[in-house]
Amino acid sequence: MCRSIKPLNNFEPPTTDDEVRAAALQYVRKISGAAKPASVNEAAFAAAVAQVAEASRVLLDSLVTTAPPKNREVEALKAKARAEARYGS
């Protein structure tokens, strides 16, 4: 799993379209093996990012949960603590 892609479901405030697009971009970069596509592939790359972002938004909007919304700051602190435990300070 690409470590740059963060869970986006069940946050308050809700996930923004920019966050969904950033995750889609990371996913397309990962599976294509290119951080920046060759000029001949730019249109295909951009179309893939748009399609993945759209599918991701549909998924996020369709998910149902009874759990209370997560707090972004609390989740960021948890992630930082996990990283420190894993990699040291």
Protein Blocks (a to p, Z undefined) as FASTA:
>chain_A
ZZkbccfehiacdddfklmmmmmmmmmmmmnopabdcfklmmmmmmmmmmmmmmmmmmmm
mpccfbdcddfklmmmmmmmmmmmmnoZZ
